[in-house]
Amino acid sequence: MSALMSFLGGSAFRAVWGETTAYLSKSQDHKYEVERTDQQAKHDAEAHARNLAAIKLQSDLGVKVIEVQRDSALSQTEMDAWADAVKATSRPSGIAWIDGWNQSIRPAVATVAVVAMLVEIALVGSLTDWHKEVFSAALGIYLADRSLAKRGK
């Protein structure tokens, strides 16, 4: 009987111990897999968020590039239109009295600006900021036109 008890005790103990350690090993493996899966899901979510942010940034930069190109083209078009308008003002029309009137406008504006500046300085003692800007613009048109005309522009 002691042999039978030794046999069953040894076998039963090994069986119980084997099943217990197998259960504990599987439980630890399962916890490890669950945590690994959670970490992988978290990592994938963060990577996805980074990819979306990068795609949005690239899209925004693409839009900004297009906006800058549009603004540049618009600015160039405006400058070309202004240059054409300036060239058109100096081109003779072929009618003598219109050409004479066109040639007298800029000198007349400059003369009025100089006379108005002198009158304001005599009456007030100085020029206001607004008057300085207006008179400077009027004289600038006259002087710039003459200077540019001499250089053929």
NORPEUR-V241432 format. One record per backbone hydrogen bond with DSSP energy under -0.5 kcal/mol. CO is the residue of the C=O (numbers start at 1). NH is the residue of the N-H. E is the energy in kcal/mol with one decimal. If there is no record, write none. Layout:
((CO | NH | E) (CO | NH | E))
This chain:
((1 | 5 | -3.0) (2 | 6 | -2.5) (3 | 7 | -2.7) (4 | 8 | -3.0) (5 | 9 | -2.9) (6 | 10 | -2.7) (7 | 11 | -2.7) (8 | 12 | -3.7) (9 | 13 | -2.2) (10 | 14 | -2.1) (11 | 15 | -2.8) (12 | 16 | -3.4) (13 | 17 | -3.2) (14 | 18 | -2.6) (15 | 19 | -2.6) (16 | 20 | -2.7) (17 | 21 | -2.6) (18 | 22 | -2.2) (19 | 23 | -2.6) (20 | 24 | -2.7) (21 | 25 | -2.6) (22 | 26 | -2.6) (23 | 27 | -2.6) (24 | 28 | -2.5) (25 | 29 | -2.7) (26 | 30 | -2.6) (27 | 31 | -2.4) (28 | 32 | -2.6) (29 | 33 | -2.6) (30 | 34 | -2.7) (31 | 35 | -2.7) (32 | 36 | -2.7) (33 | 37 | -2.6) (34 | 38 | -2.5) (35 | 39 | -2.8) (36 | 40 | -2.5) (37 | 41 | -2.5) (38 | 42 | -2.5) (39 | 43 | -2.7) (40 | 44 | -2.8) (41 | 45 | -2.4) (42 | 46 | -2.4) (43 | 47 | -2.5) (44 | 48 | -2.5) (45 | 49 | -2.4) (46 | 50 | -2.5) (47 | 51 | -2.5) (48 | 52 | -2.6) (49 | 53 | -2.4) (50 | 54 | -2.5) (51 | 55 | -2.6) (52 | 56 | -2.6) (53 | 57 | -2.7) (54 | 58 | -2.7) (55 | 59 | -2.4) (56 | 60 | -3.1) (57 | 61 | -2.9) (58 | 62 | -2.2) (59 | 63 | -2.3) (60 | 64 | -2.6) (61 | 65 | -2.6) (62 | 66 | -2.1) (63 | 67 | -2.6) (64 | 68 | -2.7) (65 | 69 | -2.5) (66 | 70 | -2.6) (67 | 71 | -2.8) (68 | 72 | -2.5) (69 | 73 | -2.6) (70 | 74 | -2.7) (71 | 75 | -2.6) (72 | 76 | -2.6) (73 | 77 | -2.4) (74 | 78 | -2.4) (75 | 79 | -2.4) (76 | 80 | -2.5) (77 | 81 | -2.4) (78 | 82 | -2.4) (79 | 83 | -2.6) (80 | 84 | -2.4) (81 | 85 | -2.3) (82 | 86 | -2.5) (83 | 87 | -2.5) (84 | 88 | -2.2) (85 | 89 | -1.4) (86 | 90 | -1.0) (87 | 90 | -0.5) (87 | 91 | -0.7) (94 | 96 | -0.6) (95 | 99 | -2.5) (96 | 100 | -2.4) (97 | 101 | -2.0) (98 | 102 | -2.7) (99 | 103 | -2.1) (100 | 104 | -1.1) (101 | 105 | -1.0) (102 | 106 | -0.7) (103 | 107 | -0.5) (104 | 108 | -2.0) (105 | 109 | -2.7) (106 | 110 | -2.4) (107 | 111 | -2.4) (108 | 112 | -2.5) (109 | 113 | -2.4) (110 | 114 | -2.4) (111 | 115 | -2.7) (112 | 116 | -2.8) (113 | 117 | -2.2) (114 | 118 | -2.3) (115 | 119 | -2.4) (116 | 120 | -2.6) (117 | 121 | -2.6) (118 | 122 | -2.1) (119 | 123 | -2.5) (120 | 124 | -3.1) (120 | 125 | -1.0) (121 | 125 | -0.8) (128 | 132 | -2.4) (129 | 133 | -2.1) (130 | 134 | -2.4) (131 | 135 | -2.9) (132 | 136 | -2.3) (133 | 137 | -2.2) (134 | 138 | -2.3) (135 | 139 | -2.6) (136 | 140 | -2.5) (137 | 141 | -2.2) (138 | 142 | -1.7) (139 | 143 | -3.1) (140 | 144 | -2.7) (141 | 145 | -1.9) (142 | 146 | -1.9) (143 | 147 | -2.5) (144 | 148 | -2.9) (145 | 149 | -2.1) (146 | 150 | -1.7) (147 | 151 | -1.0) (148 | 153 | -2.7) (149 | 152 | -1.0))
